[in-house]
């Protein structure tokens, strides 16, 4: 049950400088191969890789180093977070204080190479970022995404040394040439998260927009064909939402099976009446409020959303405890029906309450597999950690098994069906439910022979598979049999 330290010396303000940082999973081999992107003590962008599901992590590898980074903010989006994208890159946008630029870089997980490092925008106004004014969400923020059609998009805001606010929005067909477009931002306090849109034009995208002055979250749509953010397409997701200038209080994940955005957000920060709300967003015309994860939850904040892309289970992690900002613990809840019901609270970390201030749960692709394994930042110790024992393993569809030579999805899917459908009559023939007539026909004999072979093979494979699991048994299986807790 022990927590695992990923980085013992993270950036002091990592909780305000980091948005979405992973883990981004590329395989379920040996419990899972994944990557986390974060800021080290000198605010260099680095990554660490695990090849055993988060039990251990490799040495930090530089993405953008000292004298060319000092990131005031960064955000990541992996190719496989976009429906139909077979790419292997994690795309990263960051605000660089060393060079006073907004830049793009990528990590290619196929060979762990770093590339890109392209300029998006040089600081406007005085030409120097006004870092002396602080780094809260009301000062600096950026978000990156990739559309279903392959375009990249980055939205951001910042201040110069004259305390003049600037906000920008860029798109690119190749993450090399960036073109400025109309920004979704309205005033300096607001913030915006980008996602690929579930629309007929596969280059359109969404901005989930928190209007702090109006206490409202809305959905904005960027119309790629007309190169602007549609005003008629902006619709309210929820009112009575009091934003925070320090912590990102909303997060979402695209459900790849249907393109819906599953969104979660706190109605307010650190208040006894705070609700952790959720929505299922089909498009601007269909936004469905789902059941609250928590209602009237005092001393609670932070949120991250993770979708098991194999079976569409939704995980929402958050922090709550004795005192926001000093003594909280990270928990999660699972919904097996798209947010209609939540299964109850489970602790994510083993350690006692501490100063947790950032959570990121990353992404998994059905054909990759991986884990639900949120990473956490402890502000007073400046360390980043996780807990593999409390994580959820996700076996790839059509890929290898979590352990053993046979995919758990195949074995667990075959056995119940075979067991229910097969019966032996007095002549030792195999009968399949209602598919075989009462008469003893030649077809019945053929089907019997085939099914006996299938069931025997399945049983043998199951024995091999189950013996390869930890402690030789399954401690608890999810309803689909494709995920299990260890």
Protein Blocks (a to p, Z undefined) as FASTA:
>chain_A
ZZcdfblcdcfklmmmpccebjadfbfgehiacddddddfkopacddddfehomaccddd
dfbdghilopabdcdddfklpghiabfbdcdddddfklopacdddddfklopaehjiafb
dcehjopacfknojafklgccdddddfkopacdddddddfkopacddddddfklmaccdd
ddfbfbfmbccdddddddfblmbccdddddfklopacdddddfklopacfklpccfbghi
acdfkbccbdcdddfknopacddddfbghifkbccdddddfblmlccddddfbghiahie
cjdddddfknopacddddddjbghkaccddddddfegomacebjcdfbfbdcdddfbdce
bjadfklopadddddddfklopacddfklmccdddehiacfbdjbdfklmmmmmmmmmmm
pccdfkopacehjlpcfbdcfklmmmmmmmmmmmmmmmmmmmmmmmmpghhiafbdcfko
paccZZ
